[in-house]
């Protein structure tokens, strides 16, 4: 997306394509804030991708050089079996459903049918997406966020004629539920969303069913009831 951010006025001062080991890589130096410097390193292959971003005061050249040396020394140890859910601030029980853990990206965690498919690149994947966020100020703030997602769905191209919402309880935590039948690029979908939180974290759970809609929708409800904040 480098060309896109350039068009928006992002000041890219330096960019270079090269290789880290056998991985294709791109290094970008720039920042939207003149007072701050920024470095972004991206590399990977068909198995994984790595993004490392850093910021520092623009005048601190020594800090920039130290950061650059550090990130250029990074590598992926494929012998280590990492737990992709280790940083999740929630637990979720999908044992009695068709869904299994698929993948994670930053603070987004995806569950798909049997854990297969590509929910990131396939917009019609039956999926559950769980987003972990910092704690919100109170329930009303979480409720406002949950409602704001409706407009975000619409902005992404989903037609939503109407939706239903209500306050519920999940494991003694206040939660806000939104559900709707929509249409995306000519294909109908059924969505079940819950936003739950406390003083530790906020969690958004969103299930999208393009096939077997009623059946998977009920699974969304059942799975959401197992949500617990760690």
LINPE-V506365 format. One line per field, one symbol per residue. psi: psi as a letter, one per 40 degrees, with the letter a starting at -180 (. if undefined). A space follows every 50 residues. Layout:
psi = ???
This chain:
psi = eddddddeehghdhihhaihbehhihhhhiiehdeiiihhhhiaaediih hhiiiihdegdddddddddddeeiihhedhhiheedehfiihhedfieii hdiihbfhhhhiheeiagddeheehhihhhhhiihidadddddddddddd dddddeehhgdiiiiihihhfeihihhhiihahhfehiihhhhhhiiaed ihhhhhhhhdifddddddddddddeehhh.
